[in-house]
Amino acid sequence: MEFKQMRTLLQNNFKQITEGVTKLFEVDLDKDKLWNLYLDSFPVGTNEIFRTRREFDGSYDRGFIRNFGNVVTIKDNKVKTIWDFETKDEKFQPVLNTLNKFVLSKTVSDVYISKLKKIGVDRNSEHTSDGKTIEWNHFYLELPEQFVDKSNKSEAEIQGSYRDTRNVFKRSLDEITEESLLTVFELIGQNSLYKGEEWKGALTEFLKHKKAYDKLQGQSDKENYAWEQSVTVGGAIGRIRNHSIGTLLVNISEEMDLDTAVRKYEKIVAPENYKRVKPIYSERQLGDAKEFLNENGYLESLNRRYATLDDISVNNILFSNKDSVKRVTGINIFDEMATEVAVNPKKFSKVEEVTAEQFVQNILPITKELEVLLENKHSSNTVSLIAPENKDSKTMFKWKNGFSWAYTGNITDSPMKENVKSAGGNVNGVLRFSIQWNDDDYNPNDFDAHCLEPNGNEIYYGNKNNYRTTSELDVDIITPIRNKAAVENITWSDQSKMLEGSYKFFVHNFSNNGGRSGFKAEIEFDGKIYSFAYSKELRHKEKIEVAEVTFDKMNGFTIKEKLPSNVSSREVWNLKTNQFVPVSVVMYSPNYWDQQHGIGHRHYMFMLKDCINTEQPNSLYNEFLKEEFMQHKRVMEALGGKLPVKDADIQLSGLGFSSTKRNELIVKVKGQTERVVKIKF
């Protein structure tokens, strides 16, 4: 058999083993040894010296074997080399068998990347001194387009990225248990996991890979499986261990207490911890984004305004409180004065409780009027529905309509937390106690935050740290400045190091300097903020107990209030808190309109009469946009913050609750009878 015929068989074999394959791989071996094996495996007398070298010892063939001889494919977890084919030739078959066996004995180390379509040289000619021309054939292949990289990234950079994804993917398959995945699916089904619904698709796919991986016996089979699948699964699944949901899965797999594992997960993804930074983009990126928007007909879609009731179809309204709206429109002065009487939410602590879907399915259909108790804690739930100025403009979003929504401050912290952060305090601990004074009236008194820990240790200005329990007083204001709120702050950073038992919180008036007003306080744990207000004047050296928090490792934190709950009313988006407020419309978020499902998690929206957004919300968010926008995500994020949302008459604003975040809402339902219900989200 001539070399040219053997080469044709090699090319046919390559075509066969790459059918249906998206990536080539290479194994880790000594390339000089591979080349020498090739030369030394020819049977005696079949690779004789030609002039000064052996016949098949050419620089072109050496380059091919060194650069491509270690390339393999992985299909259905089976590794194939380019040398694995039959020639039935006594000269070439021993060479092919030796090379095939040697390559298969090595482990896959990288994805093969080539910037060139042609591998090797087809043939060349040589003119001898006696005037003859000798034609030499060499190893040569033309790669299909899917194996040729045309990006401006280096081969090493691309290989490094694939290698990192594969390593994380295999570590995920090794460390995440099937039981942990089933546990998380259960949490998602119970709507007990914030943003869990967004991970359902990726987790379902990962579970398939986990089951297939665990069935494999040999380590080499598992290594090859990780390589083959990692190049196609995508970043969300390939690097799932590095995502927030991966942290939860690993912690559950390592048998961490479930409540602790979920709290750690929620600490990462909870809205209180989102830090939206100003996006950085270049002039070229701005130009590219503008061109994309113009060419695809999206420029007009950027114009946004507050939505009104006229914008939405009756099919997407779960409830409309028309009678209540009419009646409240004609409110008189006595009715208005009655609404200023604050309601204490604690009086409804034992009312009937229902889930959000039970409320929608069983209660709303027979409801004629609906009111919600707007509590201080709901200030972070205020939300506005945003509509396109031109209803016929092309939708930019993942769902079928052009509507979006924006929560207050694009999700920010409570005013007291913001003041603590501005003063340099930590608000991200597992337990936080903050106090504030000198905000409404000038109060130059020196108030101090104190906590008596279970072991008798007291955290205060004279003993600011307990490194054993990770407690720290990090803000200590001695001399309040006029017109600037004074704050103090104590946090615990590591729950695993906290002592079990009672933590007693109180405020001490260390020095009375003429202040006549009291203080406000917040205690936060598990994503919930408990607000307190003490309006009386404090005597010199007087101590006021605020609350007692009990911690045990089985049940976490519980609170016993020493001060009355803060039922003082304050204004939020033109509405007074701790009052029952009429609901004009109840609806799902736009990603669940018109029987759409599975496009992000569901929000339940209670639009309130006379609720007016007093902020400037983002007109759009990257997480809402279609995938085609992601190539311009920095510019789109900046546009979302810069483009104004235009005013509209009787805007649809109110309260929104995610289906995947724990919360509750007290509502007054009027049908044939009147009753008070607590909705659990």
Solvent accessible surface area in square Angstrom, and as a share of the most:
residue,aa,sasa,rsa
1,M,81,0.36
2,E,122,0.55
3,F,18,0.08
4,K,103,0.44
5,Q,100,0.44
6,M,3,0.01
7,R,13,0.05
8,T,62,0.36
9,L,59,0.30
10,L,0,0.00
11,Q,54,0.24
12,N,84,0.43
13,N,12,0.06
14,F,7,0.03
15,K,156,0.66
16,Q,132,0.58
17,I,19,0.10
18,T,8,0.04
19,E,120,0.54
20,G,74,0.71
21,V,13,0.08
22,T,74,0.43
23,K,49,0.21
24,L,3,0.01
25,F,3,0.01
26,E,33,0.15
27,V,4,0.02
28,D,94,0.49
29,L,25,0.12
30,D,81,0.42
31,K,69,0.29
32,D,80,0.42
33,K,107,0.45
34,L,0,0.00
35,W,17,0.06
36,N,76,0.39
37,L,45,0.22
38,Y,2,0.01
39,L,11,0.06
40,D,97,0.50
41,S,21,0.14
42,F,16,0.07
43,P,45,0.28
44,V,157,0.90
45,G,48,0.46
46,T,39,0.22
47,N,12,0.06
48,E,103,0.46
49,I,114,0.58
50,F,80,0.33
51,R,141,0.51
52,T,125,0.73
53,R,122,0.45
54,R,75,0.27
55,E,82,0.37
56,F,16,0.06
57,D,26,0.14
58,G,11,0.11
59,S,59,0.38
60,Y,92,0.35
61,D,6,0.03
62,R,85,0.31
63,G,26,0.25
64,F,3,0.01
65,I,0,0.00
66,R,80,0.29
67,N,94,0.48
68,F,0,0.00
69,G,0,0.00
70,N,4,0.02
71,V,1,0.00
72,V,1,0.00
73,T,1,0.01
74,I,5,0.02
75,K,87,0.37
76,D,114,0.59
77,N,23,0.12
78,K,137,0.58
79,V,35,0.20
80,K,89,0.38
81,T,0,0.00
82,I,1,0.00
83,W,2,0.01
84,D,56,0.29
85,F,25,0.11
86,E,122,0.55
87,T,12,0.07
88,K,191,0.81
89,D,18,0.10
90,E,157,0.71
91,K,49,0.21
92,F,2,0.01
93,Q,21,0.09
94,P,52,0.32
95,V,3,0.02
96,L,3,0.02
97,N,79,0.41
98,T,43,0.25
99,L,0,0.00
100,N,25,0.13
101,K,156,0.66
102,F,25,0.11
103,V,0,0.00
104,L,80,0.40
105,S,79,0.51
106,K,76,0.32
107,T,92,0.54
108,V,16,0.09
109,S,34,0.22
110,D,20,0.10
111,V,0,0.00
112,Y,27,0.10
113,I,19,0.10
114,S,7,0.04
115,K,69,0.29
116,L,121,0.60
117,K,78,0.33
118,K,120,0.51
119,I,15,0.08
120,G,30,0.29
121,V,53,0.30
122,D,44,0.23
123,R,118,0.43
124,N,51,0.26
125,S,64,0.42
126,E,56,0.25
127,H,143,0.64
128,T,28,0.16
129,S,129,0.83
130,D,99,0.51
131,G,68,0.65
132,K,133,0.56
133,T,80,0.46
134,I,50,0.26
135,E,100,0.45
136,W,59,0.21
137,N,41,0.21
138,H,14,0.06
139,F,1,0.00
140,Y,30,0.11
141,L,5,0.02
142,E,90,0.40
143,L,1,0.00
144,P,50,0.31
145,E,98,0.44
146,Q,96,0.43
147,F,13,0.05
148,V,20,0.12
149,D,34,0.18
150,K,162,0.69
151,S,52,0.33
152,N,155,0.79
153,K,107,0.45
154,S,61,0.39
155,E,74,0.33
156,A,75,0.58
157,E,98,0.44
158,I,19,0.10
159,Q,33,0.15
160,G,15,0.15
161,S,58,0.37
162,Y,52,0.20
163,R,90,0.33
164,D,70,0.36
165,T,18,0.10
166,R,25,0.09
167,N,68,0.35
168,V,25,0.15
169,F,0,0.00
170,K,22,0.09
171,R,122,0.45
172,S,0,0.00
173,L,0,0.00
174,D,76,0.40
175,E,61,0.27
176,I,0,0.00
177,T,55,0.32
178,E,61,0.27
179,E,128,0.58
180,S,1,0.00
181,L,0,0.00
182,L,93,0.46
183,T,32,0.19
184,V,0,0.00
185,F,42,0.17
186,E,105,0.47
187,L,18,0.09
188,I,11,0.06
189,G,65,0.62
190,Q,104,0.46
191,N,57,0.29
192,S,24,0.15
193,L,1,0.00
194,Y,13,0.05
195,K,43,0.18
196,G,0,0.00
197,E,45,0.20
198,E,88,0.40
199,W,42,0.15
200,K,103,0.44
201,G,55,0.53
202,A,20,0.15
203,L,0,0.00
204,T,59,0.34
205,E,65,0.29
206,F,0,0.00
207,L,21,0.10
208,K,122,0.52
209,H,18,0.08
210,K,12,0.05
211,K,91,0.39
212,A,40,0.31
213,Y,3,0.01
214,D,69,0.36
215,K,156,0.66
216,L,41,0.21
217,Q,163,0.73
218,G,32,0.31
219,Q,105,0.47
220,S,69,0.45
221,D,55,0.28
222,K,43,0.18
223,E,51,0.23
224,N,21,0.11
225,Y,21,0.08
226,A,0,0.00
227,W,7,0.03
228,E,28,0.13
229,Q,39,0.17
230,S,6,0.04
231,V,26,0.15
232,T,82,0.48
233,V,25,0.14
234,G,40,0.39
235,G,47,0.45
236,A,49,0.38
237,I,16,0.08
238,G,0,0.00
239,R,73,0.27
240,I,0,0.00
241,R,50,0.18
242,N,96,0.49
243,H,65,0.29
244,S,22,0.14
245,I,0,0.00
246,G,0,0.00
247,T,49,0.28
248,L,0,0.00
249,L,0,0.00
250,V,13,0.07
251,N,18,0.09
252,I,24,0.12
253,S,20,0.13
254,E,121,0.54
255,E,161,0.72
256,M,60,0.27
257,D,65,0.34
258,L,70,0.35
259,D,72,0.37
260,T,29,0.17
261,A,0,0.00
262,V,6,0.03
263,R,46,0.17
264,K,86,0.37
265,Y,1,0.00
266,E,28,0.13
267,K,86,0.36
268,I,88,0.44
269,V,14,0.08
270,A,11,0.08
271,P,19,0.12
272,E,41,0.18
273,N,37,0.19
274,Y,63,0.24
275,K,117,0.49
276,R,107,0.39
277,V,113,0.65
278,K,168,0.71
279,P,25,0.16
280,I,137,0.70
281,Y,70,0.27
282,S,54,0.35
283,E,152,0.68
284,R,195,0.71
285,Q,76,0.34
286,L,78,0.39
287,G,38,0.37
288,D,60,0.31
289,A,0,0.00
290,K,133,0.56
291,E,97,0.43
292,F,23,0.09
293,L,4,0.02
294,N,94,0.48
295,E,122,0.55
296,N,54,0.27
297,G,46,0.44
298,Y,1,0.00
299,L,75,0.37
300,E,92,0.41
301,S,3,0.02
302,L,17,0.09
303,N,71,0.36
304,R,4,0.01
305,R,53,0.19
306,Y,6,0.02
307,A,0,0.00
308,T,22,0.13
309,L,77,0.39
310,D,140,0.73
311,D,42,0.22
312,I,16,0.08
313,S,52,0.33
314,V,119,0.68
315,N,122,0.63
316,N,15,0.08
317,I,36,0.18
318,L,57,0.28
319,F,13,0.06
320,S,36,0.23
321,N,0,0.00
322,K,133,0.56
323,D,78,0.40
324,S,3,0.02
325,V,48,0.27
326,K,151,0.64
327,R,134,0.49
328,V,36,0.21
329,T,98,0.57
330,G,63,0.61
331,I,75,0.38
332,N,78,0.40
333,I,102,0.52
334,F,154,0.64
335,D,64,0.33
336,E,85,0.38
337,M,115,0.51
338,A,65,0.51
339,T,65,0.38
340,E,94,0.42
341,V,105,0.60
342,A,40,0.31
343,V,33,0.19
344,N,58,0.29
345,P,23,0.15
346,K,109,0.46
347,K,141,0.60
348,F,21,0.09
349,S,66,0.43
350,K,194,0.82
351,V,32,0.19
352,E,82,0.37
353,E,93,0.42
354,V,18,0.10
355,T,68,0.39
356,A,9,0.07
357,E,60,0.27
358,Q,86,0.38
359,F,2,0.01
360,V,13,0.08
361,Q,111,0.49
362,N,98,0.50
363,I,7,0.04
364,L,5,0.03
365,P,96,0.61
366,I,120,0.61
367,T,14,0.08
368,K,115,0.49
369,E,24,0.11
370,L,0,0.00
371,E,30,0.13
372,V,0,0.00
373,L,0,0.00
374,L,2,0.01
375,E,16,0.07
376,N,14,0.07
377,K,91,0.39
378,H,0,0.00
379,S,29,0.19
380,S,65,0.42
381,N,18,0.09
382,T,3,0.02
383,V,0,0.00
384,S,0,0.00
385,L,0,0.00
386,I,0,0.00
387,A,1,0.01
388,P,12,0.08
389,E,69,0.31
390,N,50,0.25
391,K,174,0.74
392,D,118,0.61
393,S,21,0.14
394,K,96,0.41
395,T,31,0.18
396,M,2,0.01
397,F,1,0.00
398,K,106,0.45
399,W,11,0.04
400,K,159,0.67
401,N,22,0.11
402,G,15,0.14
403,F,26,0.11
404,S,1,0.01
405,W,12,0.04
406,A,1,0.01
407,Y,29,0.11
408,T,17,0.10
409,G,28,0.27
410,N,31,0.16
411,I,49,0.25
412,T,66,0.38
413,D,18,0.10
414,S,25,0.16
415,P,83,0.52
416,M,13,0.06
417,K,4,0.02
418,E,66,0.29
419,N,49,0.25
420,V,0,0.00
421,K,63,0.27
422,S,101,0.65
423,A,50,0.38
424,G,60,0.58
425,G,10,0.10
426,N,58,0.30
427,V,9,0.05
428,N,61,0.31
429,G,19,0.18
430,V,31,0.18
431,L,0,0.00
432,R,2,0.01
433,F,0,0.00
434,S,0,0.00
435,I,0,0.00
436,Q,14,0.06
437,W,1,0.00
438,N,4,0.02
439,D,54,0.28
440,D,114,0.59
441,D,92,0.48
442,Y,90,0.34
443,N,0,0.00
444,P,27,0.17
445,N,0,0.00
446,D,10,0.05
447,F,0,0.00
448,D,3,0.02
449,A,0,0.00
450,H,7,0.03
451,C,0,0.00
452,L,61,0.30
453,E,4,0.02
454,P,45,0.28
455,N,83,0.43
456,G,49,0.47
457,N,39,0.20
458,E,49,0.22
459,I,0,0.00
460,Y,63,0.24
461,Y,83,0.31
462,G,53,0.51
463,N,50,0.26
464,K,80,0.34
465,N,51,0.26
466,N,20,0.10
467,Y,184,0.70
468,R,178,0.65
469,T,1,0.00
470,T,27,0.16
471,S,3,0.02
472,E,74,0.33
473,L,4,0.02
474,D,45,0.24
475,V,7,0.04
476,D,40,0.21
477,I,48,0.25
478,I,113,0.57
479,T,106,0.62
480,P,6,0.04
481,I,115,0.58
482,R,143,0.52
483,N,143,0.73
484,K,127,0.54
485,A,28,0.22
486,A,4,0.03
487,V,3,0.02
488,E,0,0.00
489,N,0,0.00
490,I,0,0.00
491,T,5,0.03
492,W,0,0.00
493,S,59,0.38
494,D,44,0.23
495,Q,25,0.11
496,S,83,0.54
497,K,111,0.47
498,M,4,0.02
499,L,46,0.23
500,E,94,0.42
501,G,26,0.25
502,S,31,0.20
503,Y,0,0.00
504,K,84,0.36
505,F,2,0.01
506,F,25,0.10
507,V,0,0.00
508,H,19,0.09
509,N,0,0.00
510,F,71,0.29
511,S,30,0.19
512,N,46,0.24
513,N,79,0.40
514,G,53,0.51
515,G,1,0.01
516,R,178,0.65
517,S,28,0.18
518,G,10,0.09
519,F,7,0.03
520,K,75,0.32
521,A,0,0.00
522,E,11,0.05
523,I,0,0.00
524,E,17,0.08
525,F,11,0.04
526,D,64,0.33
527,G,40,0.38
528,K,106,0.45
529,I,48,0.24
530,Y,56,0.21
531,S,41,0.26
532,F,2,0.01
533,A,38,0.29
534,Y,38,0.14
535,S,102,0.66
536,K,138,0.58
537,E,75,0.34
538,L,0,0.00
539,R,167,0.61
540,H,105,0.47
541,K,96,0.41
542,E,29,0.13
543,K,115,0.49
544,I,19,0.10
545,E,96,0.43
546,V,0,0.00
547,A,2,0.01
548,E,34,0.15
549,V,0,0.00
550,T,55,0.32
551,F,2,0.01
552,D,44,0.23
553,K,116,0.49
554,M,152,0.68
555,N,110,0.56
556,G,2,0.02
557,F,13,0.06
558,T,78,0.45
559,I,44,0.22
560,K,128,0.54
561,E,55,0.24
562,K,79,0.34
563,L,16,0.08
564,P,103,0.65
565,S,24,0.15
566,N,32,0.17
567,V,41,0.24
568,S,63,0.40
569,S,43,0.28
570,R,98,0.36
571,E,114,0.51
572,V,16,0.09
573,W,13,0.05
574,N,71,0.37
575,L,17,0.09
576,K,87,0.37
577,T,0,0.00
578,N,2,0.01
579,Q,11,0.05
580,F,35,0.15
581,V,10,0.06
582,P,21,0.13
583,V,0,0.00
584,S,21,0.14
585,V,0,0.00
586,V,1,0.00
587,M,0,0.00
588,Y,30,0.12
589,S,0,0.00
590,P,0,0.00
591,N,3,0.01
592,Y,14,0.05
593,W,8,0.03
594,D,74,0.38
595,Q,151,0.67
596,Q,9,0.04
597,H,122,0.55
598,G,63,0.60
599,I,42,0.22
600,G,30,0.29
601,H,15,0.07
602,R,42,0.15
603,H,14,0.06
604,Y,7,0.03
605,M,0,0.00
606,F,3,0.01
607,M,1,0.00
608,L,5,0.03
609,K,30,0.13
610,D,78,0.40
611,C,4,0.02
612,I,83,0.42
613,N,12,0.06
614,T,100,0.58
615,E,67,0.30
616,Q,100,0.45
617,P,7,0.04
618,N,22,0.11
619,S,1,0.00
620,L,2,0.01
621,Y,18,0.07
622,N,28,0.14
623,E,86,0.39
624,F,24,0.10
625,L,1,0.00
626,K,50,0.21
627,E,134,0.60
628,E,71,0.32
629,F,0,0.00
630,M,52,0.23
631,Q,127,0.56
632,H,24,0.11
633,K,107,0.45
634,R,115,0.42
635,V,3,0.02
636,M,0,0.00
637,E,58,0.26
638,A,10,0.08
639,L,36,0.18
640,G,0,0.00
641,G,48,0.46
642,K,134,0.57
643,L,40,0.20
644,P,78,0.49
645,V,7,0.04
646,K,106,0.45
647,D,122,0.63
648,A,24,0.18
649,D,124,0.64
650,I,158,0.80
651,Q,19,0.08
652,L,8,0.04
653,S,0,0.00
654,G,0,0.00
655,L,0,0.00
656,G,0,0.00
657,F,1,0.01
658,S,13,0.08
659,S,6,0.04
660,T,3,0.02
661,K,46,0.20
662,R,117,0.43
663,N,37,0.19
664,E,44,0.20
665,L,0,0.00
666,I,7,0.03
667,V,0,0.00
668,K,41,0.17
669,V,7,0.04
670,K,54,0.23
671,G,23,0.23
672,Q,162,0.72
673,T,104,0.61
674,E,100,0.45
675,R,90,0.33
676,V,35,0.20
677,V,0,0.00
678,K,17,0.07
679,I,1,0.00
680,K,80,0.34
681,F,25,0.10
